[in-house]
Amino acid sequence: MSRVRKTTGISILTTVAAGTLLLGCSTSVEVKKSTPPKLSAEKLSSTLSQKLADATGQPKPHVSCPEDLVGKVGTTSRCTLTADDGSTLGVTVKVASVSGDQIHYDYKADDKASPASS
């Protein structure tokens, strides 16, 4: 007999930290023309949230990225995933390649979540 376990808001952090993203994942996003191309902080947050949900099979988490991602190979940015209970998990985004208006980036979650601040 199998058991079904109900998950909570922290479960996506646990799933992410437990290894789903520790191997790293990649994605690409088409951006508006600029030199070099940039991915807005808002679009990066939204895209990353969807990719994390797809990778974990959980609902889309709240992801916040503080700055635009410049489409230059090697550029990094730090985003924060926040669970319903207020705990957070950092996610590093790194530009892997740029093809015209497409920015291809890798992302990797931190190994440990930070507890909610009191």
C-alpha positions in Angstrom: 0.0 0.0 0.0 1.5 3.4 -0.9 1.1 6.5 1.1 0.5 10.0 -0.2 2.4 12.7 1.6 0.9 16.3 1.6 3.6 18.9 0.9 3.9 22.4 2.4 5.4 25.7 1.2 8.8 24.6 2.4 8.7 21.5 0.3 10.0 23.2 -2.8 13.0 24.5 -0.9 13.6 21.0 0.3 13.2 19.5 -3.1 15.5 22.1 -4.7 18.1 21.8 -2.0 17.9 18.0 -1.9 19.4 17.8 -5.4 16.9 18.7 -8.1 19.0 21.7 -9.0 22.3 20.9 -7.5 23.4 19.4 -10.8 22.5 22.7 -12.4 20.0 23.4 -15.1 20.0 25.5 -18.2 17.5 27.6 -20.1 17.4 30.3 -22.7 15.3 33.3 -23.1 14.8 35.7 -26.0 15.2 39.3 -25.0 14.6 42.7 -26.6 17.5 44.0 -28.8 20.2 45.9 -27.0 24.0 45.7 -27.0 24.7 43.5 -25.1 21.2 42.0 -24.7 19.6 42.2 -21.3 17.0 40.1 -19.6 14.9 42.3 -17.2 14.9 41.4 -13.5 11.2 40.8 -13.7 11.4 38.4 -16.7 14.3 36.6 -15.1 12.4 36.2 -11.9 9.3 34.9 -13.8 11.3 32.5 -16.1 13.3 31.1 -13.2 10.2 30.6 -11.1 8.6 28.6 -14.0 11.8 26.5 -14.5 12.0 25.7 -10.8 8.4 24.6 -10.7 8.9 22.5 -13.8 12.0 20.9 -12.3 10.4 20.1 -8.9 6.8 19.3 -9.9 5.7 21.9 -7.3 3.7 25.1 -7.8 5.6 28.1 -9.0 7.6 29.6 -6.1 8.1 33.3 -5.4 11.5 34.2 -7.0 13.0 37.7 -6.8 16.0 38.8 -8.9 17.3 42.2 -7.9 18.9 43.2 -11.3 18.7 42.7 -15.0 20.9 39.9 -16.4 23.4 41.3 -18.9 23.9 38.9 -21.9 27.6 38.6 -21.6 29.1 35.1 -21.1 30.2 34.6 -17.5 27.9 37.3 -16.1 26.3 36.1 -12.8 23.3 37.2 -10.8 21.8 36.1 -7.5 18.1 35.5 -7.1 16.1 34.5 -4.0 13.4 31.9 -3.8 11.1 32.5 -0.9 8.8 29.8 0.5 5.4 30.4 2.1 6.9 30.2 5.6 9.4 32.9 4.8 12.4 30.7 4.5 14.7 31.5 1.6 17.0 29.8 -0.8 19.6 31.5 -3.0 19.8 30.7 -6.7 22.8 31.7 -8.8 22.3 32.4 -12.5 25.2 32.5 -14.9 25.2 33.4 -18.6 26.4 30.4 -20.5 26.1 31.8 -24.1 24.4 34.5 -26.1 23.0 33.9 -29.6 21.7 37.1 -31.1 18.8 38.1 -28.9 18.8 34.9 -26.9 20.5 34.6 -23.5 21.3 31.0 -22.5 21.9 30.7 -18.8 22.6 28.1 -16.2 21.1 28.2 -12.7 22.0 26.4 -9.5 20.3 26.6 -6.1 22.3 26.9 -2.8 22.7 23.7 -0.8 20.9 25.1 2.3 17.9 27.2 2.9 17.9 30.1 5.3 15.2 30.1 8.0 12.5 32.7 8.1 13.6 35.8 10.0 11.7 36.4 13.2 
